[in-house]
Amino acid sequence: MKTISNLFLILAVLLSDVMCAVIAYNYCDMMWGIKYAGYSAPVSTAFLVAIPFAIAIVVCVVIALYFKKRIG
């Protein structure tokens, strides 16, 4: 059970790194799109992508804690 707990903790950390990269890319794309392509949405809409990532990170942490408690 400890390996499953560690696996979900590692997955949560990897998801947070991927989330930062995706949001940075979308923010930059939106910023340049507004400037040159005429996007109508504000730049802050790039942060809406964080919602599913945050939910997945919380689920991974909860599962990791669940398996950690089952050990002891």
C-alpha positions in Angstrom: 0.0 0.0 0.0 2.9 2.3 0.6 4.0 2.1 -3.0 0.5 3.0 -4.2 0.5 6.0 -1.8 3.8 7.2 -3.1 2.7 6.6 -6.7 -0.3 8.9 -6.2 1.8 11.6 -4.5 4.3 11.5 -7.4 1.4 11.8 -9.8 0.1 14.8 -7.9 3.5 16.5 -8.2 3.7 15.7 -11.9 0.2 17.0 -12.5 1.1 20.3 -10.8 4.2 20.7 -13.0 2.2 20.0 -16.1 -0.5 22.4 -15.0 2.0 25.2 -14.6 3.4 24.5 -18.1 -0.1 24.3 -19.8 -1.2 27.5 -18.1 1.9 29.4 -19.0 1.6 28.3 -22.6 -2.1 29.3 -22.8 -1.4 32.6 -21.1 1.3 33.4 -23.6 -0.9 32.3 -26.5 -3.8 34.4 -25.3 -1.6 37.4 -24.7 -0.1 37.3 -28.2 -3.5 36.4 -29.7 -5.1 39.5 -28.2 -2.3 41.6 -29.5 -2.0 40.3 -33.1 -4.9 38.0 -33.9 -7.7 39.9 -32.3 -8.9 37.4 -29.6 -11.8 38.8 -27.8 -11.4 36.9 -24.5 -9.3 38.4 -21.7 -5.9 36.9 -20.8 -7.2 35.7 -17.5 -9.3 33.0 -19.2 -6.1 31.0 -19.5 -6.3 30.3 -15.8 -9.6 28.4 -16.2 -7.6 25.4 -17.4 -6.3 25.1 -13.8 -9.7 24.0 -12.5 -9.6 20.4 -13.9 -5.9 20.1 -13.0 -6.6 21.2 -9.4 -9.4 18.7 -9.0 -7.2 15.9 -10.3 -4.4 17.0 -7.9 -6.7 17.0 -4.9 -8.1 13.6 -5.9 -4.6 12.2 -6.1 -3.6 13.6 -2.7 -6.8 12.3 -1.1 -6.2 8.8 -2.6 -2.6 8.9 -1.4 -3.7 9.8 2.1 -6.3 7.1 2.1 -3.8 4.4 1.2 -1.3 5.8 3.7 -3.9 5.5 6.5 -4.7 1.9 5.5 -1.0 1.0 6.2 -1.0 2.0 9.8 
